[in-house]
Amino acid sequence: MAKSNDNSKAALIDELNGLLADHFALYMKTKNFHWHVVGRHFRDLHLLFDEQAAQIQTQTDVIGERVRKQNGMTLTSAGSISKHTQIKDQDSTSLKAEEMITELRDDNVLVIERLKKLKDLAEQAGDNATDGLLDDWTDEAEERVWMLSSFLDQQVPTVD
């Protein structure tokens, strides 16, 4: 294997671990909001947050297995998740529903940005399987952003 391909593969593995960390952190935050949302839209948001958390959680295993199929090592602990994620912790249990929605929307936009970066890395590394999965994951993250933006009566933010 050529040196540049080794570098491409290492960059892909590193970014996949970042995506894995983002998914773990976003899953936890989404469940936090699912458990603590209150207000007149409680039922709708409680269900929406639970649906989105389940979708995010389902992807974690596939992402981790992509790392292993590239002969990489995955995240191993809460500390390694914290080290690699771009999703900021939210420990408040008293946010208003609109604040929760906005935060989740913005976090999902960060995930989309990472997914788009990964697309280029997968292509450079010649990893067609990851490349194909990234399209589905991007579509699902864009749908989450759309749903959350619609709840706020806002346009979907554009992601470069």
Disulfide bonds with the S-S distance in Angstrom:
none
